[in-house]
């Protein structure tokens, strides 16, 4: 895990209006986390959430899942098409969800 802290410092050209909100910490991690919008916006196109499914779908799509409903709605049809593409991959390939015991096959959802 890597973190980066940034802070706005007052200068002749910039006044800091809210000093208690002048810094932010950004954390970078390779841990895959379920998007907050999965159940409401992504599940209709990608089925029930699985971390393994999440990783495989990102590899297939070549991009991460949207994190907000705004991001999702900007490309709603793209996500629908990605859902079908990923579904077909799981239909044609045996991929095991190793996060459950015993491991089970991730089945297509359409």
NUBA-158042 format. One record per residue: residue in three letters; y, z, x of N, C-alpha, C in turn; chain. Coordinates in Angstrom, 3 decimals. Each point is the difference from the previous one (the first is absolute). Last residue first. Layout:
// NUBA-158042
ATOM|ala|Y|Z|X|Y|Z|X|Y|Z|X|A
...
***
This chain:
// NUBA-158042
ATOM|unk|-14.770|-17.406|-26.661|0.201|-0.972|-1.077|-1.342|-0.589|-0.399|A
ATOM|unk|0.378|3.125|3.571|0.521|0.682|-1.174|0.328|-0.948|-1.124|A
ATOM|unk|-3.673|0.411|4.514|1.157|-0.707|-0.566|0.415|0.656|-1.300|A
ATOM|unk|-2.398|3.149|3.568|-0.311|-1.094|-0.921|1.261|-0.721|-0.436|A
ATOM|unk|-1.859|3.134|4.266|1.207|-0.242|-0.781|-0.262|-1.245|-0.833|A
ATOM|unk|-3.880|3.469|1.837|0.607|-1.323|0.097|1.258|-0.051|-0.855|A
ATOM|unk|-1.688|4.637|2.241|-0.308|-0.904|-1.113|0.702|-1.331|0.225|A
ATOM|unk|-1.736|4.931|2.850|0.843|-1.195|-0.126|-0.469|-0.887|-1.156|A
ATOM|unk|-1.103|5.189|-0.503|-0.323|-1.071|0.938|0.926|-1.201|-0.194|A
ATOM|unk|2.685|2.679|0.034|-1.331|0.312|0.496|-0.962|0.114|-1.169|A
ATOM|unk|5.094|-2.489|1.493|-0.757|0.808|-0.948|-1.406|0.205|0.566|A
ATOM|unk|3.197|-2.666|2.251|0.712|1.258|-0.222|-0.695|0.892|-1.015|A
ATOM|unk|-1.162|-4.594|1.404|-0.582|1.045|0.836|0.717|1.339|-0.143|A
ATOM|unk|-0.920|-4.770|-2.708|1.032|1.032|0.042|-0.609|1.196|0.717|A
ATOM|unk|-1.446|-5.345|0.522|-0.358|1.360|-0.382|1.209|0.922|0.113|A
ATOM|unk|-1.090|-5.487|-0.869|0.870|0.915|0.743|-0.291|1.396|-0.521|A
ATOM|unk|-1.911|-5.374|-0.333|-0.394|1.401|-0.195|0.862|0.850|0.927|A
ATOM|unk|1.202|-4.936|-2.345|-0.356|0.731|1.217|-0.385|1.428|-0.345|A
ATOM|unk|1.554|-3.236|-3.272|-0.801|-0.838|0.892|-0.491|0.714|1.259|A
ATOM|unk|2.775|2.114|-3.366|-1.099|-0.609|-0.747|-0.963|-0.712|0.956|A
ATOM|unk|4.012|1.811|1.654|-0.976|1.055|-0.239|-1.179|-0.496|-0.830|A
ATOM|unk|3.500|-3.035|0.785|-0.562|0.391|1.293|-1.083|1.066|-0.204|A
ATOM|unk|2.512|-1.343|-3.720|-1.001|-0.997|0.369|-0.644|0.316|1.350|A
ATOM|unk|3.550|2.746|-1.478|-1.155|0.156|-0.886|-1.111|-0.958|0.411|A
ATOM|unk|4.146|-0.471|2.136|-0.762|1.152|0.494|-1.245|0.238|-0.841|A
ATOM|unk|2.903|-3.394|-1.441|-0.515|-0.355|1.319|-0.873|1.131|0.559|A
ATOM|unk|2.353|0.750|-4.032|-1.141|-0.905|-0.193|-0.647|-0.369|1.330|A
ATOM|unk|3.887|2.600|0.211|-1.057|0.756|-0.670|-1.238|-0.853|-0.208|A
ATOM|unk|3.930|-2.012|1.637|-0.689|0.762|1.040|-1.148|0.813|-0.599|A
ATOM|unk|2.752|-2.239|-3.011|-0.816|-0.951|0.753|-0.757|0.685|1.136|A
ATOM|unk|3.041|2.593|-2.471|-1.108|-0.398|-0.873|-0.941|-0.947|0.751|A
ATOM|unk|3.959|1.204|2.138|-0.978|1.096|0.018|-1.180|-0.293|-0.914|A
ATOM|unk|3.543|-3.065|0.051|-0.639|-0.014|1.315|-1.076|1.080|0.053|A
ATOM|unk|2.789|-0.175|-3.771|-1.024|-1.050|-0.017|-0.735|-0.112|1.324|A
ATOM|unk|3.628|3.144|-0.346|-1.099|0.345|-0.907|-1.113|-1.052|0.018|A
ATOM|unk|4.265|1.115|2.739|-1.045|-0.986|0.258|-1.232|0.260|-0.865|A
ATOM|unk|3.951|2.652|-0.399|0.605|-1.168|0.645|-1.010|-1.123|0.190|A
ATOM|unk|-1.300|4.318|-1.654|0.531|-0.909|-1.011|0.695|-1.219|0.590|A
ATOM|unk|-1.707|3.481|2.872|-1.085|-0.646|-0.731|0.549|-1.060|-0.952|A
ATOM|unk|3.075|2.733|2.285|-0.647|-0.945|0.913|-1.099|-0.780|-0.718|A
ATOM|unk|2.006|3.415|-2.464|0.973|-1.069|0.247|-0.609|-1.065|0.916|A
ATOM|unk|-2.367|3.967|-0.839|-0.125|-0.943|-1.118|0.977|-1.155|0.179|A
ATOM|unk|-1.764|2.404|4.436|0.822|0.332|-1.170|-0.226|-1.027|-1.100|A
ATOM|unk|-2.208|-0.251|4.238|0.074|1.454|-0.158|0.789|0.421|-1.229|A
ATOM|unk|-3.252|-4.550|1.601|1.343|0.500|-0.308|-0.039|1.511|-0.233|A
ATOM|unk|-3.607|-2.185|3.331|0.275|0.078|-1.436|1.434|0.467|-0.229|A
ATOM|unk|-1.219|-2.689|4.568|-0.264|1.269|-0.680|0.273|-0.106|-1.491|A
ATOM|unk|-1.741|-4.229|3.071|1.208|0.777|-0.260|-0.364|1.306|-0.689|A
ATOM|unk|-3.040|-3.705|0.851|0.893|-0.116|1.151|1.307|0.753|-0.180|A
ATOM|unk|-4.213|-0.633|-2.826|1.326|-0.440|-0.430|0.949|-0.228|1.169|A
ATOM|unk|-4.443|1.647|0.782|-0.119|-1.278|-0.714|1.390|-0.572|-0.310|A
ATOM|unk|-0.242|4.300|1.896|-0.444|-0.997|0.978|-0.072|-1.380|-0.641|A
ATOM|unk|0.950|3.626|-2.780|1.156|-0.285|0.868|-0.360|-1.027|1.068|A
ATOM|unk|-3.466|1.517|-2.803|0.947|-0.860|-0.726|1.225|-0.324|0.854|A
ATOM|unk|-3.163|3.059|1.726|-0.556|-1.363|-0.037|0.969|-0.947|-0.706|A
ATOM|unk|1.160|4.602|0.077|0.053|-0.589|1.343|-0.496|-1.451|-0.008|A
ATOM|unk|-0.303|2.422|-4.053|1.398|-0.136|0.380|0.108|-0.723|1.351|A
ATOM|unk|-4.249|1.322|-1.522|0.478|-1.190|-0.718|1.449|-0.308|0.404|A
ATOM|unk|-1.773|3.965|1.655|-0.642|-1.140|0.652|0.452|-1.301|-0.661|A
ATOM|unk|1.425|4.000|-1.949|0.682|-0.208|1.280|-0.593|-1.206|0.727|A
ATOM|unk|0.127|0.370|-5.318|-0.909|0.391|1.075|0.744|-0.284|1.297|A
ATOM|unk|0.958|-0.078|-5.833|0.402|0.120|1.407|-1.154|0.446|0.883|A
ATOM|unk|-0.429|-3.036|-4.606|0.135|1.400|0.420|0.283|0.066|1.500|A
ATOM|unk|1.330|-4.680|-1.913|-1.024|0.962|-0.385|0.293|1.405|0.486|A
ATOM|unk|2.725|-4.196|0.327|-0.838|0.362|1.141|-1.065|1.043|-0.327|A
ATOM|unk|3.327|-1.822|-3.141|-0.314|-1.168|0.821|-0.970|0.301|1.130|A
ATOM|unk|1.613|3.375|-3.145|-0.428|-1.136|-0.841|-0.418|-1.226|0.813|A
ATOM|unk|1.733|3.893|2.328|-1.382|0.113|-0.502|-0.400|-1.147|-0.931|A
ATOM|unk|4.563|0.683|1.807|-0.952|-0.763|0.811|-1.425|0.029|-0.544|A
ATOM|unk|3.818|2.356|-2.129|0.337|-1.403|0.208|-1.076|-0.816|0.719|A
ATOM|unk|-0.462|4.804|-1.269|0.773|-0.629|-1.071|0.172|-1.503|0.186|A
ATOM|unk|-2.373|2.758|3.233|-0.622|0.158|-1.318|0.734|-0.749|-1.102|A
ATOM|unk|1.811|-0.047|4.557|-1.309|-0.638|-0.153|-0.514|0.075|-1.433|A
ATOM|unk|4.240|1.647|2.282|-0.012|-0.883|-1.177|-1.375|-0.600|-0.279|A
ATOM|unk|0.996|2.839|3.805|0.271|0.789|-1.208|-0.095|-0.847|-1.267|A
ATOM|unk|-2.850|-1.170|4.465|1.357|-0.167|-0.515|0.175|0.765|-1.318|A
ATOM|unk|-3.469|1.436|3.890|0.050|-0.664|-1.294|1.451|-0.142|-0.451|A
ATOM|unk|-1.246|0.232|5.237|0.186|0.884|-1.152|0.120|-0.824|-1.271|A
ATOM|unk|-1.666|-0.160|5.583|0.199|-0.759|-1.225|0.097|0.978|-1.164|A
ATOM|unk|1.162|0.571|5.404|-0.785|0.536|-1.103|0.344|-0.781|-1.271|A
ATOM|unk|1.970|-0.316|4.514|-0.980|-1.022|-0.379|-0.931|0.505|-1.095|A
ATOM|unk|5.427|1.184|1.275|-1.388|0.443|0.071|-0.913|-1.154|-0.376|A
ATOM|unk|5.512|1.928|0.872|-0.871|-1.168|0.031|-1.431|0.488|0.195|A
ATOM|unk|4.992|2.151|-1.809|-1.314|0.235|0.591|-0.830|-1.276|-0.128|A
ATOM|unk|5.464|1.798|-0.008|-0.912|-1.053|-0.435|-1.320|0.223|0.735|A
ATOM|unk|4.747|2.936|-1.349|-1.183|-0.114|0.854|-0.932|-1.028|-0.616|A
ATOM|unk|5.658|1.231|-0.161|-1.242|-0.345|-0.694|-1.115|-0.123|1.025|A
ATOM|unk|5.592|1.910|-0.873|-1.128|-0.375|0.844|-1.226|-0.282|-0.873|A
ATOM|unk|4.305|1.442|-1.716|0.390|-0.960|1.027|-1.161|-0.400|0.914|A
ATOM|unk|0.929|3.206|-3.940|-0.860|-1.166|-0.224|0.269|-1.079|1.042|A
ATOM|unk|2.469|4.097|-0.156|-1.372|0.496|-0.141|-0.994|-1.127|-0.318|A
ATOM|unk|4.713|-0.897|0.375|-0.564|0.369|1.296|-1.443|0.512|-0.098|A
ATOM|unk|3.154|-3.276|-2.869|-0.972|1.045|-0.330|-0.736|0.398|1.277|A
ATOM|unk|3.510|-3.148|0.372|0.394|0.682|-1.242|-0.919|1.171|-0.324|A
ATOM|unk|1.690|-2.611|4.576|-1.238|0.441|-0.618|0.364|0.844|-1.220|A
ATOM|unk|2.692|-4.177|2.625|0.053|1.388|-0.434|-1.314|0.342|-0.687|A
ATOM|unk|1.916|-3.967|3.676|-0.958|0.430|-1.009|0.150|1.492|-0.280|A
ATOM|unk|2.497|-2.523|3.352|-0.244|-1.043|-1.002|-0.864|0.465|-1.167|A
ATOM|unk|1.087|2.789|3.784|1.308|-0.480|-0.485|-0.171|-1.006|-1.140|A
ATOM|unk|-4.067|3.206|0.360|0.791|-0.643|1.061|1.344|-0.402|-0.587|A
ATOM|unk|-5.022|3.033|-1.085|1.370|-0.386|-0.344|0.708|-0.583|1.222|A
ATOM|unk|-5.337|-0.243|-0.906|0.979|0.845|0.672|1.397|-0.535|-0.291|A
ATOM|unk|-5.426|-0.212|-1.915|1.330|-0.616|-0.064|0.977|0.993|0.617|A
ATOM|unk|-5.455|-0.589|0.949|1.078|0.864|-0.473|1.317|-0.777|0.036|A
ATOM|unk|-5.947|-0.357|0.270|1.310|-0.626|0.167|1.058|0.928|-0.594|A
ATOM|unk|-5.478|0.062|1.903|1.069|0.675|-0.724|1.309|-0.715|0.303|A
ATOM|unk|-5.648|-0.966|0.127|1.310|-0.396|0.489|1.045|0.723|-0.840|A
ATOM|unk|-5.753|0.152|1.298|1.146|0.249|-0.876|1.284|-0.379|0.719|A
ATOM|unk|-5.813|-0.744|-0.063|1.248|-0.129|0.730|1.137|0.279|-0.964|A
ATOM|unk|-5.788|0.577|0.607|1.164|0.000|-0.853|1.223|0.000|0.897|A
***
